[in-house]
Structures are given as structure tokens and as C-alpha cells.
């Protein structure tokens, strides 16, 4: 038996940077062979990058099938790819929104269903990288909040559906992290109107707030802890700050939380 046969196989979407890359490195350092499905190809000692558009489900299925044939197994799927659009609702570019919905929600669901075909009767795991925005509204991000709420809902659904086939599904609720995610957001340009001042302040404060985020290594460690657990939890909250937000949500009315968010992202600074 080769050394590689002793290793588990993981597929992580969008691991060229940020949380996905940190998770991939952590998995590699803990005896995993890691593949990343991404539109960008890179040379990396720890990650096997495969150029793949996950919005193309047929292409994605062919890639997963090849990995399975090569290793005779795929132990773990991390649905990490995603992006956000900053925009007032009435100024939203519908094509951009449909693209975000495709990447943030439809692709993870399709990948999970593809993965199921190769893991029936096994003990595989699917971990979806969710967001605190599934629980609380962020100004000018209602579209992104919706995609993360949908991701959470189908994670719970698939966790129940796949349980009899011994495939565990977990939605990881992550707060703001110290990555370039906020800098890489799609920002809808808006003309001078009622939202112009608030929208400009929001985008500036959003980028500034990243420095207060959770270290992505903490997210990577949380992922590895879920992999090791035998319990079949459909959701896990990551990071002390995210847990504090959940505590606030359980104590204060949503109206108060929304006012705090408005102050933090728009009035502050």
C-alpha cells in the first residue's frame, strides 16, 4: 500500500486565497490530499489546483469523477467558493445577482448531489462555508444575506436526507475574517441619489472592519474538528465574535440589531 493510499482525499472549492486556502493547507498538513476546483490555476506544493468553473455542473461532475477514479475515494467536500455584491436592492444588476446565486447556492447543492453518487454507503462529509449574514441583515447586502440563508437551509435539509447513507453535512457559520473577501466584492456603481452617501460610507467601513475579523486559521481548525467528530451536527458557529453576535440575537430584538449594524457600517467613522 502506497503512502498516498493512507491519506484522505478532500476537494475544496475556491482555495486560491483566504479561508479556502487556509483550510486546504491545514488539511494537507494533517494527512490529506487536497484538490481545489477554481477558475484560476496555480502551482502549489500543498494544493492540487484543477481549473474548473463550478457554475458549469457537467464540467464539475467530470472533474470529481476523475478524482474519484484516481483515488477510489473522496472523503471530504468543502463548499467554500462564493462572493458578495454590494448594492441597494433597486440598483442591483440582475445578471450579477444570478451569477452570485449560481456560485453561492446552486453550485454547492449540485456538488453535494454529485458527491453523493460516489459516497453512498461511505462515511464522507460535506462542509459548507456559511456566514453570520444568514442570521442578521447587513446594509446593502440583502442579496448576499439571502444566498447564505438558502445555503443554511439546504445544509440542514441535506444533513437529514443523507444521514441514512452515512454522509454528514454541516453548515459552518463564519463571521468576518481577516481576508481580502471584502476588497474583492462586486460593487454596483450607483448615481447620485438618496443612497449615495450611505453607500459610500458602507463600502469604506466594510473594508476597514476586516482587520477586526477572525483569523482564517481558526476556521481551518474548526473544519478539522468537525471532520474528527462522530456526531452529526448540521451547524457550527465559528469564532468568539460570531458567538457573541448570536448571543446578541438571542437577547435583543432584531430591530435593535439592525440599528447597531447601521451605526457600525454607515454612521461610524
Helices and strands as residue ranges (DSSP letters): G 4-6, E 8-13, H 18-28, E 32-38, E 48-51, H 57-71, E 76-79, E 85-86, G 89-91, H 94-101, I 102-106, H 107-119, E 125-129, G 132-134, H 142-162, G 163-165, E 168-174, E 186-187, H 196-209, G 210-212, H 216-228, E 235-238, H 240-251, H 254-262, I 263-267
